Amino acid sequence: DATGQVPTAMYAFAGSIMFLLPVAGALLASYAKARAGRILHLVLAALLTLANIFHLGDLFKEFNWGQCMVLPLILLLSVLLLWEAVQSLKHPASN
């Protein structure tokens, strides 16, 4: 129906596909010891950070208090993953 309401199951599906899988991939790649694994971690973390920056930009178009609380925390998590990825490439012996 065209009521404009998104079903709860769709939120759960979109959340798992758009957030949990990329975060899990970046976290798993962060444990890689080979240089290729560390580069994969950097690429995944960078893509996740860019996606979250653009998603946070949507908050300026249509303000929502619920997203105002969650989106900055998600962006912080993705920036921390990106920072860790850069550090693992700079200092591979410390991993």
Secondary structure as UniProt FT lines:
FT   HELIX           8..15
FT   HELIX           16..20
FT   HELIX           21..29
FT   TURN            30..31
FT   HELIX           35..61
FT   HELIX           65..90
FT   HELIX           92..94
//
